């Protein structure tokens, strides 16, 4: 049987003073979390950075457009957009002599398609070179050939608008013997490609305006909370 001394000895061994106390893990303070999580490269991060560093709405819109143009998604979109000028070359060459009402429409498609393909390929090559050399869109050296091609494509696009829309009310797509005839696939393709360009430009302008308004509102709210 255990004696009274044995019980006291066991109790003294289990007392808190004899147990090795371990310090609890440190989880930091609230001030340590003020810096926020680490930032990762993304298009949204670039837009946020542009909102912080911009001196005005115009400067912000310029920086956002640069960030969007330099994003990976834009590069992938450029690759897919090569399909449109290739289709322009194919359709324009196939129906080159099937639009007597305006013989320049198929020529317009072929020329526009060729120069657009060349410009897109040059742009992709420049992006790959900048990525390989670690240069950003702002530090990259401009290619004068790309600017010349852009000016020509813009002027040729305006001329194509005149050729396509000027015969919209008089074009005949049913009788090939008519002097006002134009092959339906050729004319409808040229018409909708040109119209879709304006739709795309309008959507891009609306998106830029919405982004600018959203960040301007958030910036004003942030300034009001600080004051």
Rosetta silent file (secondary structure, phi, psi, omega in degrees, C-alpha in Angstrom):
SEQUENCE: XXXXXXXXXXXXXXXXXXXXXXXXXXXXXXXXXXXXXXXXXXXXXXXXXXXXXXXXXXXXXXXXXXXXXXXXXXXXXXXXXXXXXXXXXXXXXXXXXXXXXXXXXXXXXXXXXXXXXXXXXXXXXXXXXXXXXXXXXXXXXXXXXXXXXXXXXXXXXXXXXXXXXXXXXXXXXXXXXXXXXXXXXXXXXXXXXXXXXXXXXXXXXXXXXXXXXXXXXXXXXXXXXXX
SCORE:     score description
SCORE:     0.000 S_00000001
   1 L     0.000  146.350  179.632    0.000    0.000    0.000 S_00000001
   2 L   -80.967  137.851  179.583    1.112    3.509   -0.734 S_00000001
   3 L   -86.153  175.321 -179.535    1.907    5.644    2.202 S_00000001
   4 H   -66.475  -32.070  178.815    1.021    9.273    2.750 S_00000001
   5 H   -68.083  -38.006  178.644    4.567   10.292    1.763 S_00000001
   6 H   -64.148  -40.356  179.437    4.283    8.481   -1.574 S_00000001
   7 H   -63.353  -42.610  179.356    1.053   10.320   -2.398 S_00000001
   8 H   -65.528  -36.618  179.478    2.628   13.672   -1.575 S_00000001
   9 H   -66.475  -40.984  178.811    5.681   12.852   -3.741 S_00000001
  10 H   -66.069  -38.751  179.662    3.478   11.946   -6.728 S_00000001
  11 H   -66.454  -36.565 -179.988    1.435   15.102   -6.317 S_00000001
  12 H   -69.020  -30.931  178.215    4.570   17.230   -6.212 S_00000001
  13 H   -70.422  -31.176 -178.585    5.800   15.671   -9.482 S_00000001
  14 L   -91.121    2.197 -178.230    2.511   16.568  -11.239 S_00000001
  15 L   -70.270  150.527 -177.743    2.380   20.118   -9.958 S_00000001
  16 L   -59.918  -23.194 -177.604    2.500   22.949  -12.607 S_00000001
  17 L   -71.328  -22.561 -178.097    5.778   24.200  -11.249 S_00000001
  18 L   -96.153   -8.712 -179.460    7.574   21.025  -12.366 S_00000001
  19 L   -84.366  131.648  179.745    6.045   20.809  -15.846 S_00000001
  20 L   -66.374  116.565 -178.997    8.224   22.262  -18.594 S_00000001
  21 L   -85.386  130.180  177.607    6.305   25.264  -19.883 S_00000001
  22 L  -108.204  136.889  179.915    6.482   25.897  -23.629 S_00000001
  23 L   -72.162  138.766  178.447    5.848   29.316  -25.082 S_00000001
  24 L   -66.443  152.509  179.099    2.849   29.495  -27.443 S_00000001
  25 L   -62.906  146.594  179.837    3.626   30.116  -31.126 S_00000001
  26 L   -88.418  125.155  179.997    3.780   33.744  -32.194 S_00000001
  27 L  -103.692    4.907  178.928    1.115   34.736  -34.704 S_00000001
  28 L    81.173  178.512  179.400    2.223   38.311  -35.063 S_00000001
  29 L  -111.932  174.868  179.990    0.191   41.430  -34.515 S_00000001
  30 H   -65.978  -31.021 -179.228   -2.408   43.231  -36.511 S_00000001
  31 H   -65.616  -26.113  179.502    0.177   45.750  -37.643 S_00000001
  32 H   -69.299  -16.919 -176.229    2.105   42.984  -39.376 S_00000001
  33 H   -96.164    2.185 -176.414   -0.852   42.429  -41.721 S_00000001
  34 L   -69.032  -26.659 -177.984   -1.078   45.996  -42.937 S_00000001
  35 L   -72.454  -16.324  177.484    1.212   45.336  -45.840 S_00000001
  36 L    80.264  172.875 -179.786   -1.264   42.863  -47.308 S_00000001
  37 L   -70.310  162.940  179.723   -0.581   39.638  -49.163 S_00000001
  38 L   -65.170  143.141 -178.788    2.191   39.465  -51.752 S_00000001
  39 L   -89.520  137.395  179.564    1.266   40.901  -55.117 S_00000001
  40 L  -114.632  150.249 -177.456    1.469   38.672  -58.164 S_00000001
  41 L   -66.946  124.532  176.993    1.796   39.789  -61.773 S_00000001
  42 L  -160.772  165.238  178.397   -1.571   39.983  -63.430 S_00000001
  43 H   -64.308  -40.389  179.361   -3.574   42.277  -65.652 S_00000001
  44 H   -64.657  -37.003  177.072   -5.740   43.311  -62.714 S_00000001
  45 H   -64.775  -38.303  177.452   -2.631   44.116  -60.715 S_00000001
  46 H   -65.063  -37.926  179.291   -1.334   46.307  -63.528 S_00000001
  47 H   -66.998  -40.698  176.624   -4.647   48.162  -63.642 S_00000001
  48 H   -63.016  -41.991  178.418   -4.524   48.741  -59.891 S_00000001
  49 H   -63.478  -39.622  177.779   -0.950   49.998  -60.173 S_00000001
  50 H   -63.702  -37.021  177.954   -1.983   52.333  -62.983 S_00000001
  51 H   -65.057  -34.259  179.935   -4.766   53.694  -60.780 S_00000001
  52 H   -76.974  -34.992 -172.859   -2.295   54.470  -57.990 S_00000001
  53 H   -96.205   -9.767 -176.119    0.384   56.026  -60.189 S_00000001
  54 L   -74.058  145.984  179.321   -1.766   57.928  -62.690 S_00000001
  55 L   -92.927   -8.548  179.662   -1.901   61.704  -62.520 S_00000001
  56 L  -174.402  178.686 -178.266   -5.349   61.935  -64.082 S_00000001
  57 H   -66.318  -37.053 -179.883   -8.049   60.065  -65.977 S_00000001
  58 H   -66.709  -44.054  178.414   -6.326   60.543  -69.321 S_00000001
  59 H   -65.071  -36.812  178.207   -3.033   59.230  -67.979 S_00000001
  60 H   -64.899  -45.153  179.425   -4.875   56.348  -66.336 S_00000001
  61 H   -61.851  -37.265  179.165   -6.633   55.378  -69.581 S_00000001
  62 H   -65.285  -44.261 -178.917   -3.294   55.467  -71.410 S_00000001
  63 H   -69.050  -35.049  177.854   -1.614   53.209  -68.849 S_00000001
  64 H   -66.051  -43.486  178.699   -4.562   50.793  -68.827 S_00000001
  65 H   -62.396  -36.554  177.051   -4.492   50.498  -72.618 S_00000001
  66 H   -66.479  -40.384  179.166   -0.743   49.820  -72.453 S_00000001
  67 H   -65.967  -41.012  179.728   -1.271   47.132  -69.805 S_00000001
  68 H   -66.859  -41.567 -179.577   -4.039   45.469  -71.826 S_00000001
  69 H   -65.608  -29.322 -178.656   -1.973   45.601  -75.023 S_00000001
  70 L   -93.982    4.792 -177.397    0.970   43.990  -73.241 S_00000001
  71 L   -79.017  160.714  178.524   -1.010   41.226  -71.542 S_00000001
  72 H   -66.072  -36.397  179.453   -0.751   37.559  -72.432 S_00000001
  73 H   -61.971  -37.529  177.897   -4.464   37.500  -73.256 S_00000001
  74 H   -67.031  -38.922  177.641   -3.982   40.196  -75.849 S_00000001
  75 H   -62.997  -42.250  177.251   -1.138   38.237  -77.428 S_00000001
  76 H   -63.865  -38.994  178.258   -3.333   35.129  -77.609 S_00000001
  77 H   -63.518  -36.761  178.189   -6.127   37.230  -79.113 S_00000001
  78 H   -64.054  -35.658  178.332   -3.728   38.493  -81.765 S_00000001
  79 H   -64.845  -44.172  179.082   -2.944   34.904  -82.712 S_00000001
  80 H   -68.602  -31.993 -179.458   -6.647   34.121  -83.141 S_00000001
  81 H   -69.820  -10.935  174.033   -7.178   37.395  -84.996 S_00000001
  82 H   -66.007  -21.948 -179.273   -4.864   36.126  -87.733 S_00000001
  83 H   -66.312  -34.972 -178.031   -7.807   33.989  -88.863 S_00000001
  84 H   -66.775  -52.287  178.327   -9.802   37.070  -89.975 S_00000001
  85 H   -64.372  -31.051  176.094   -7.206   38.545  -92.373 S_00000001
  86 H   -65.160  -40.172  176.328   -6.467   35.080  -93.746 S_00000001
  87 H   -65.039  -35.909  177.069  -10.186   34.688  -94.470 S_00000001
  88 H   -62.264  -42.561  178.826  -10.153   38.120  -96.137 S_00000001
  89 H   -64.117  -44.212 -176.499   -7.342   37.010  -98.439 S_00000001
  90 H   -65.637  -48.005 -177.396   -9.079   33.736  -99.313 S_00000001
  91 H   -69.579  -41.755  179.085  -12.527   35.210 -100.019 S_00000001
  92 H   -63.202  -39.378  179.635  -11.169   38.232 -101.872 S_00000001
  93 H   -71.438  -35.459 -178.847   -8.961   36.058 -104.098 S_00000001
  94 H   -67.490  -40.635 -177.135  -11.744   33.538 -104.781 S_00000001
  95 L  -110.533   40.359 -174.387  -14.269   36.169 -105.902 S_00000001
  96 L   -62.792  -31.592 -177.061  -11.765   38.627 -107.364 S_00000001
  97 L  -115.105   24.421 -176.041  -13.790   39.145 -110.568 S_00000001
  98 L  -114.185   29.439  177.455  -17.296   38.617 -109.172 S_00000001
  99 L  -142.816   74.675 -176.967  -18.197   42.144 -108.093 S_00000001
 100 L   -67.561  -23.604 -179.815  -18.744   44.377 -111.134 S_00000001
 101 L   -65.932  -32.303  177.538  -20.590   47.057 -109.136 S_00000001
 102 L  -153.779   93.292 -174.622  -17.366   47.834 -107.262 S_00000001
 103 L   -66.942  -13.981 -178.980  -14.333   45.911 -108.434 S_00000001
 104 H   -79.833  -13.407 -178.263  -12.234   47.346 -105.579 S_00000001
 105 H   -63.690  -50.881  177.293  -14.080   45.394 -102.865 S_00000001
 106 H   -65.090  -34.915  177.147  -12.295   42.052 -103.469 S_00000001
 107 H   -64.830  -39.515  177.674   -9.005   43.905 -104.002 S_00000001
 108 H   -59.319  -44.048 -179.664   -9.601   45.720 -100.719 S_00000001
 109 H   -63.520  -44.387 -178.017  -10.037   42.415  -98.879 S_00000001
 110 H   -64.366  -48.487 -177.849   -6.878   40.874 -100.334 S_00000001
 111 H   -65.586  -45.210  179.575   -4.669   43.900  -99.658 S_00000001
 112 H   -61.245  -42.576  179.163   -6.107   44.490  -96.189 S_00000001
 113 H   -63.299  -43.722 -179.119   -5.670   40.830  -95.282 S_00000001
 114 H   -63.724  -48.778 -177.361   -2.060   40.684  -96.463 S_00000001
 115 H   -69.364  -32.421  178.042   -0.934   43.836  -94.667 S_00000001
 116 H   -68.624  -40.244  176.757   -2.816   42.906  -91.487 S_00000001
 117 H   -61.675  -45.250  179.845   -1.136   39.492  -91.384 S_00000001
 118 H   -61.989  -43.898 -179.573    2.276   41.081  -91.850 S_00000001
 119 H   -64.682  -42.511  179.115    1.598   43.664  -89.127 S_00000001
 120 H   -64.804  -39.473  178.561    0.348   41.039  -86.666 S_00000001
 121 H   -65.770  -39.713  176.819    3.353   38.817  -87.307 S_00000001
 122 H   -64.119  -41.164  178.590    5.709   41.748  -86.743 S_00000001
 123 H   -63.407  -42.231  177.960    3.860   42.582  -83.522 S_00000001
 124 H   -64.764  -39.758  177.679    4.100   39.008  -82.275 S_00000001
 125 H   -63.138  -39.842  178.183    7.791   38.919  -83.123 S_00000001
 126 H   -65.431  -40.442  179.456    8.382   42.141  -81.183 S_00000001
 127 H   -65.342  -41.426  178.551    6.519   40.776  -78.140 S_00000001
 128 H   -64.135  -40.909  179.470    8.521   37.567  -78.193 S_00000001
 129 H   -65.438  -43.699  179.307   11.783   39.519  -78.459 S_00000001
 130 H   -63.797  -38.852  178.861   10.795   41.864  -75.604 S_00000001
 131 H   -66.865  -37.947  179.619    9.794   38.899  -73.454 S_00000001
 132 H   -68.866  -36.379 -179.196   13.088   37.151  -74.179 S_00000001
 133 H   -88.968   -2.860  177.820   15.105   40.276  -73.356 S_00000001
 134 L    74.049   25.768  179.885   12.999   41.071  -70.293 S_00000001
 135 L   -95.120  146.999  176.516   11.813   44.441  -71.592 S_00000001
 136 L   -89.962  173.531 -179.642    8.423   45.939  -70.765 S_00000001
 137 L   -64.109  -34.371 -177.697    6.039   47.623  -73.190 S_00000001
 138 L   -73.612  -33.830 -177.469    7.135   51.069  -72.004 S_00000001
 139 L   -88.669  -10.791 -177.157   10.870   50.385  -72.375 S_00000001
 140 L   -69.439  142.475  178.843   10.599   48.565  -75.708 S_00000001
 141 L   -77.053  131.000  179.969   11.961   50.380  -78.729 S_00000001
 142 L   -67.673  144.322  178.655    9.235   51.274  -81.263 S_00000001
 143 L   -95.329  116.039 -178.502    9.445   49.628  -84.655 S_00000001
 144 H   -62.408  -31.953  178.646    9.124   52.260  -87.422 S_00000001
 145 H   -63.977  -37.267  178.675    7.894   49.646  -89.885 S_00000001
 146 H   -63.880  -38.434  177.884    4.991   48.825  -87.579 S_00000001
 147 H   -67.319  -40.148  178.688    3.978   52.491  -87.529 S_00000001
 148 H   -64.406  -43.980  178.302    4.129   52.772  -91.314 S_00000001
 149 H   -63.054  -38.975  178.430    1.992   49.645  -91.711 S_00000001
 150 H   -62.490  -41.558  178.257   -0.488   50.978  -89.180 S_00000001
 151 H   -64.825  -42.663  179.233   -0.893   54.249  -91.103 S_00000001
 152 H   -64.898  -43.615 -179.454   -1.362   52.425  -94.395 S_00000001
 153 H   -62.592  -38.838  178.556   -3.908   49.994  -92.925 S_00000001
 154 H   -64.306  -46.359  179.320   -5.877   52.897  -91.450 S_00000001
 155 H   -64.190  -41.197  178.803   -5.950   54.775  -94.763 S_00000001
 156 H   -66.790  -34.232  177.300   -6.857   51.605  -96.671 S_00000001
 157 H   -65.122  -41.875  177.341   -9.619   50.862  -94.158 S_00000001
 158 H   -62.463  -42.472  177.634  -11.163   54.301  -94.752 S_00000001
 159 H   -62.876  -41.097  177.831  -11.053   53.698  -98.514 S_00000001
 160 H   -62.318  -35.787  175.544  -12.697   50.306  -98.029 S_00000001
 161 H   -58.973  -42.725 -179.918  -15.505   51.954  -96.073 S_00000001
 162 H   -64.318  -45.724 -177.703  -16.218   54.192  -99.061 S_00000001
 163 H   -66.498  -37.059 -175.171  -16.200   51.302 -101.526 S_00000001
 164 H   -80.534  -50.545 -174.275  -18.395   49.033  -99.403 S_00000001
 165 H   -77.389  -21.091 -178.534  -20.976   51.416  -97.948 S_00000001
 166 L   -69.742  -24.066 -178.871  -21.386   53.524 -101.095 S_00000001
 167 L  -107.681   14.173 -175.399  -23.055   50.620 -102.968 S_00000001
 168 L   -61.726  -39.304 -175.930  -25.085   49.307 -100.014 S_00000001
 169 L   -85.007  -15.593 -175.607  -28.428   50.560 -101.351 S_00000001
 170 L  -114.050   -6.745 -176.041  -27.848   49.610 -105.016 S_00000001
 171 L   -67.714  140.812  177.931  -25.974   46.300 -104.838 S_00000001
 172 E  -116.507  119.368 -177.360  -27.673   43.286 -106.434 S_00000001
 173 L  -110.267   16.057 -178.003  -26.689   39.909 -104.984 S_00000001
 174 L  -114.215  -38.503 -176.375  -29.130   37.706 -106.932 S_00000001
 175 L  -108.663  113.846 -178.033  -28.552   38.249 -110.646 S_00000001
 176 L   -73.247  -15.204  179.248  -24.975   37.765 -111.820 S_00000001
 177 L   -86.026  -10.048 -179.768  -25.750   39.340 -115.193 S_00000001
 178 L   -74.862  144.759  178.855  -26.719   42.664 -113.619 S_00000001
 179 L   -68.832  -22.203  178.535  -24.185   45.497 -113.739 S_00000001
 180 L   -94.358   18.249 -176.149  -24.873   46.150 -110.035 S_00000001
 181 E   -79.282  146.259  170.080  -24.130   42.551 -109.067 S_00000001
 182 L  -147.815  132.999 -177.120  -21.735   41.522 -106.325 S_00000001
 183 L   -54.391  128.853 -172.563  -21.207   37.972 -105.127 S_00000001
 184 H   -56.824  -47.035 -178.969  -23.234   37.583 -101.861 S_00000001
 185 H   -61.106  -41.691 -179.233  -20.513   35.906  -99.796 S_00000001
 186 H   -63.139  -52.447 -174.835  -17.963   38.467 -100.900 S_00000001
 187 H   -69.304  -43.703 -178.574  -20.068   41.545 -100.211 S_00000001
 188 H   -65.156  -37.789  177.760  -21.658   40.360  -96.967 S_00000001
 189 H   -64.423  -46.994  179.774  -18.297   39.276  -95.592 S_00000001
 190 H   -62.662  -40.438 -178.871  -16.691   42.623  -96.461 S_00000001
 191 H   -63.965  -48.395 -174.641  -19.679   44.519  -95.034 S_00000001
 192 H   -76.779  -29.224  174.228  -19.806   42.692  -91.711 S_00000001
 193 H   -65.207  -42.200  178.671  -16.050   42.602  -91.169 S_00000001
 194 H   -67.120  -43.599  179.734  -15.969   46.375  -91.601 S_00000001
 195 H   -66.265  -39.445  179.192  -19.038   46.892  -89.394 S_00000001
 196 H   -63.224  -29.203  176.990  -17.679   44.531  -86.719 S_00000001
 197 H   -62.385  -43.694  178.281  -14.550   46.682  -86.550 S_00000001
 198 H   -66.954  -38.010  177.933  -16.645   49.670  -85.483 S_00000001
 199 H   -63.021  -43.338  179.899  -18.555   47.529  -82.983 S_00000001
 200 H   -64.026  -42.745  178.482  -15.286   46.292  -81.467 S_00000001
 201 H   -62.437  -41.520  178.357  -13.889   49.830  -81.221 S_00000001
 202 H   -62.778  -41.161  178.353  -17.092   50.993  -79.532 S_00000001
 203 H   -65.583  -39.731  178.592  -16.939   48.170  -76.988 S_00000001
 204 H   -63.879  -40.812  178.398  -13.300   48.919  -76.210 S_00000001
 205 H   -64.566  -42.353  178.567  -14.100   52.600  -75.649 S_00000001
 206 H   -62.782  -41.926  179.160  -17.017   51.681  -73.350 S_00000001
 207 H   -63.742  -44.155  178.949  -14.821   49.285  -71.347 S_00000001
 208 H   -62.845  -40.306  178.987  -12.086   51.896  -70.935 S_00000001
 209 H   -65.437  -41.912  179.756  -14.637   54.502  -69.838 S_00000001
 210 H   -64.470  -42.944  179.241  -16.202   52.094  -67.317 S_00000001
 211 H   -64.407  -42.430  179.039  -12.803   51.152  -65.873 S_00000001
 212 H   -62.364  -44.936  179.470  -11.784   54.807  -65.645 S_00000001
 213 H   -64.010  -40.390 -178.477  -15.032   55.781  -63.904 S_00000001
 214 H   -64.383  -45.986 -179.201  -14.781   52.852  -61.473 S_00000001
 215 H   -72.216  -32.746  176.127  -11.224   53.641  -60.407 S_00000001
 216 H   -65.391  -39.442  177.932  -11.931   57.382  -60.238 S_00000001
 217 H   -65.718  -44.835  179.154  -14.878   56.666  -57.916 S_00000001
 218 H   -63.876  -38.402  179.392  -12.808   54.327  -55.751 S_00000001
 219 H   -65.013  -41.054  179.333   -9.971   56.859  -55.587 S_00000001
 220 H   -66.977  -38.869  177.524  -12.321   59.628  -54.468 S_00000001
 221 H   -64.036  -40.560  179.972  -13.871   57.374  -51.817 S_00000001
 222 H   -64.931  -39.782  178.029  -10.408   56.433  -50.554 S_00000001
 223 H   -66.564  -37.656  179.139   -9.384   60.083  -50.303 S_00000001
 224 H   -66.766  -38.318  178.861  -12.579   60.914  -48.422 S_00000001
 225 H   -68.192  -35.353  178.809  -11.987   58.117  -45.911 S_00000001
 226 H   -69.678  -37.754  179.441   -8.404   59.266  -45.321 S_00000001
 227 L   -75.297    0.000    0.000   -9.493   62.872  -44.765 S_00000001
